[in-house]
Amino acid sequence: MRICWRMAAALLIGGAAMPAAHADGLAAGDYRIGFVTENTGPIAFAGLSYYHGAQLAAEEITASGRLGAGVKLTLADKESGSDPARAIQDMHQFIADRSILATSCCILSAVAGSLKPIVLGAGMPLVIFGATAPGLPKPPVVYSMTILPGPKDVATAQHAVEVMHPKTAAYFVSADNDAFKARMAAGQHAVEAAGVKTVGVVSVLSSDTDFTAPATQAIGYAPDMILVYTTQTPAEGIIAALRARGYAKTIVGNDVLSPATVFKKMGATVADVPFPISFSAALAATPEAKAFVAAYTKKFDAPPDIYSAQGYQVVQFIAQGLHVLSGKPTRESLGAALAQIKSVEPNVYGGEPMVDGQAETKDTVIVAWTKDGAIAPWPSGK
Amino acid sequence: MELFAEQVLNGCALGALYALFAIGFGLVFATLGILNAAHGTYASWAAIAALAATERLGLPFPLAVLAGVVAGGLLALFVDQVAFQPLRARGAGMLAALITSIAFWIILDSLAGFATGQQSLSFPQGSYPARMYHLGTMPLPAMQLLTIAAMLVATFGIHLLVRRSRFGAAMRAVGWNGAAAALGGVNPRMVVLATAFLAGATSGLAGVLAGISTQNVSFSLGEGLLLKGFAAVVVGGYDDVRGAAIAGVALGIAEVITAQYLSTSLRDGITYALLLGFLLVRPRGLFGRAGFVRA
């Protein structure tokens, strides 16, 4: 708490005295970001994307000299395997290492929630790259670059109802994931408000792999539309099982369907399933987004996905905070500088305002995979 | 009623995977005396090998399955010779073998993660039987029928092998007492090698079929099978493949029916309540012999 007060004071002083850009610039040297990776474990497919995005941003910023001559931005990574206990150990080590100026972590909201009190107590700036639970940011210490999917889920559900005019709907939900339960509740509320009757909710678990029985259960409700609020692997399995069992009506997905690896795995099975998206390599429109796609594809031999974009923006955000500081910044001064940021620049979304420590994007683009593996606006022709 | 029948079929197909895995797991325990925590990785690696055979070599479905089954068997053979044979030679107990198997579980799991790029992969469409048959209006997916058929063939085949053949007699003799079996003219080393291969191949078959059915080929594939396979072996009996098969199918049906009519949250609880109940009331399982105790 004492450290929080100190940071608040630094924020006030910094806010009054902070120049628009650095006056003397950062002292030459290595500026390190502690990055709690999730490159192994059950959600490593996403963890690697976040990490690759962050790696690319750090290299680009260093190479560009944006932070000043001789200033090098590097990631110090420690693996957690999405295990809260390991993530906590990693964070304690980062806090003990005075060369670490800021940290980044977490796909799982439970892990982010575990680290939040630790960084608040230590005054260590933490920028979350993937956890979706609302309420995690707490400036000037905790920030989130995760584009929260809740409002986009609601917009997608409403759009699907407007387009398909269903009378009944069934839902799949990850019963062991509070964030997805909340997302389903919001989507269900919006769909019911549009006059669509709920005929059933099928619960699955994040570790499930066999979805034949849940698909049978959902089809048994005879819904006009099925909305899927689960993590990536269950979402893939559910859609495949529904289609395999002959369900030809509308299935509405969520943002977990956006990575290219999903189409590579599922092929045309996932075609025409709408989902919201805030970033897609295929739909990159701004020069920043196009440059990001080109550089990422060149470096990793695969196009970036939404996770890569969020990892990339984490480092851009921290660099933006460092950019206004002079000499040898401290964790406190960096936290205060980050709190002043109203819009992250550069960004790959065509606009990324920061509201109370939370990154946002302006528009919800509702898309679907085509049978050829492209991402196109849904429904096709619009 | 049709929904119930469909879910029972779903449960049978899921349970058939548990049963196939449990047969291999039980063989290792009954014959080699090893509670092998690494057994799940044989299923994962078999699925990965079958996928590679399909995608890289372009092998047709039967040959890709065979490649996965052989890979599962060879991996089991390798682990047995590298991890367990030295312990066996030194007369180390079951605890040492269990700890060693946990180490191999972690190592092989990590390597499987790297092999799949930490992704969940799937067999390409068209590379496996995806036809949907119908009984009246009830759908009968080809892969489910194939999985159940594979389980039945494996169960009867291995049961006959263990109970009606000279090799089976040698397996049972080695399982009971290797030294005494050697005095009786049995070559324990050959029996151990063959049993390890057979167990790995059977679990590998479970892994390949699970990878196709669930469209999930990843390092985590074997973990789910391991826990459920262990439960099936305990419920069915360590030393009888029929028990493991029946228990596996029963667990699959119980899981599916619980999720359909009670709650998904209770699904695994029912499985492990059954496990606990059998351990308390009938620790030898459905078909296990009363006097069967591993040395």
Interface residues (C-beta under 8 A of the other chain):
Chain A: N39 T40 P42 A44 F45 G47 L48 A175 V202 S203 V204 L205 S207 T209 D210 F211 T212 A213 P214 T216 Q217 G220 Q232 T233 E236 G237 A240 A244 R245 G246 T261 K265 M266 G267 A268 T269
Chain B: L3 E6 Q7 N10 G11 A13 L14 S110 G113 G117 Q118 Q119 S120 L121 S122 P124 Q125 A130 M132 P139 P141 Q144 A210 S213 T214 Q215 N216 S218 S220 L221 G224 E255 V256 A259 Q260 S263 T264 S265 R267
